[in-house]
């Protein structure tokens, strides 16, 4: 007899959800989320580009390697190469990344996977960096693994101190 029972897949909740500050050429910041799966020894790091950072002429995507190193240094217990064998690095861009104007109405969310060798090296050649914008099906696959709350909801929660 075939069971028709549906088993809900467990989605990872972020173990870090914060406005993260780091130094590239100048001070920068983003909304940072880290998801960690001890069973698969994988981690997902999502850096959402905030308008307040863009407004200062900073862009997460241009300084992603520096951001990744800063995140690994800030959270060594979560991104310990002896415990985590693979990290998926995601640069997230959307309405929260641009000025609130008529021209920007409907700016879609874009998730870009940045391929960085794990464990991280202290030096990078940005000309060798590979990045790919995730397709709709790749985004759905990611969202099936991680609990992905909207940036505006997280920012509201952080502003309220919750």
C-alpha positions in Angstrom: 0.0 0.0 0.0 1.3 3.4 -1.0 1.1 6.0 1.7 -0.4 9.4 0.7 1.1 11.1 3.7 3.0 14.2 2.9 6.1 14.9 4.9 6.8 18.6 5.2 10.4 19.5 4.4 12.2 21.3 7.2 13.2 24.8 6.1 16.3 26.3 7.7 15.7 29.4 9.7 18.4 32.1 9.8 20.9 31.8 12.7 22.0 35.3 11.9 19.7 38.1 10.7 21.3 41.5 11.1 22.5 44.7 9.5 26.1 43.8 9.0 28.9 46.4 8.7 32.2 45.8 7.1 35.0 47.7 5.5 35.7 47.4 1.8 37.3 50.6 0.4 35.0 52.5 2.7 32.5 51.4 5.4 29.6 49.4 3.9 26.6 47.5 5.2 23.9 45.1 4.1 21.2 42.9 5.6 22.9 39.7 6.3 21.3 36.3 6.8 23.2 33.1 7.6 21.5 29.7 7.5 23.4 26.6 8.7 22.6 23.0 8.2 24.6 20.8 10.5 23.3 17.6 9.0 24.5 18.4 5.5 27.4 20.5 6.7 26.2 23.3 4.4 25.7 27.0 5.0 23.8 29.7 3.0 24.9 33.3 3.3 22.5 35.9 1.9 23.6 39.5 1.6 20.8 41.9 0.7 21.8 45.2 -0.9 20.2 48.0 1.0 19.4 51.4 -0.6 21.2 53.2 2.3 24.4 51.5 1.2 23.9 52.1 -2.5 23.1 55.8 -1.7 26.7 56.1 -0.5 28.0 54.7 -3.7 28.7 51.2 -2.2 27.6 48.0 -3.8 27.6 44.6 -2.1 28.2 42.9 -5.5 31.3 44.9 -6.2 32.9 44.0 -2.9 31.5 40.6 -2.2 34.8 38.9 -1.5 35.6 41.5 1.2 32.2 41.0 2.6 32.6 37.2 2.6 35.9 37.4 4.5 34.4 39.8 7.0 31.4 37.5 7.6 33.7 34.5 8.0 35.8 36.4 10.5 32.8 37.7 12.4 31.1 34.3 12.7 33.9 31.7 12.8 31.8 29.3 14.9 29.0 29.3 12.2 31.4 29.1 9.3 34.0 26.8 10.7 35.7 25.0 7.7 36.1 21.9 9.9 32.3 21.7 10.3 31.0 23.3 7.2 32.0 21.8 3.9 30.2 24.1 1.5 28.9 27.6 1.6 26.4 29.1 -0.9 27.0 32.8 -1.2 24.0 34.9 -2.4 23.9 38.6 -3.3 20.2 39.7 -3.1 18.9 42.9 -4.9 15.4 44.3 -5.1 13.0 47.2 -4.3 14.9 47.7 -1.0 18.1 48.4 -3.0 16.8 51.4 -5.0 15.3 54.8 -4.4 11.5 54.7 -3.9 10.5 56.3 -7.2 8.1 55.9 -10.1 10.9 54.5 -12.3 11.7 51.8 -9.8 8.2 50.5 -9.2 8.2 46.8 -9.6 11.9 46.2 -9.4 12.0 42.5 -9.1 14.1 40.6 -6.5 17.3 39.2 -8.1 19.4 36.6 -6.4 22.9 36.1 -7.7 25.0 33.2 -6.6 28.6 34.2 -6.1 31.0 31.2 -6.5 33.8 31.5 -3.9 36.1 28.6 -3.1 35.5 27.2 0.4 37.3 27.6 2.8 37.9 31.2 1.8 41.3 32.5 0.7 42.6 35.8 2.1 43.3 36.9 -1.5 40.9 37.1 -4.4 41.2 37.9 -8.1 37.9 39.6 -8.9 38.5 39.0 -12.6 38.2 35.3 -12.0 35.0 35.5 -10.0 32.0 33.6 -11.3 28.5 34.7 -10.6 25.2 33.6 -11.9 21.7 35.1 -11.5 19.5 32.4 -10.2 16.7 31.3 -12.5 13.1 31.1 -11.1 13.5 27.3 -10.6 16.8 27.8 -8.8 15.2 30.4 -6.6 12.4 28.0 -5.8 14.9 25.3 -4.9 16.7 27.7 -2.6 13.4 28.8 -1.0 12.5 25.1 -0.4 15.6 24.8 1.8 15.6 28.2 3.6 13.0 30.3 5.2 13.2 33.5 3.2 11.4 36.4 4.8 11.0 39.7 2.9 13.6 42.4 3.5 11.0 44.9 4.5 9.6 42.6 7.1 13.0 42.0 8.6 13.9 45.7 8.6 10.6 46.5 10.3 11.3 43.9 12.9 14.9 45.1 13.5 13.7 48.7 13.7 11.2 47.7 16.3 13.8 45.9 18.4 12.1 42.5 18.1 
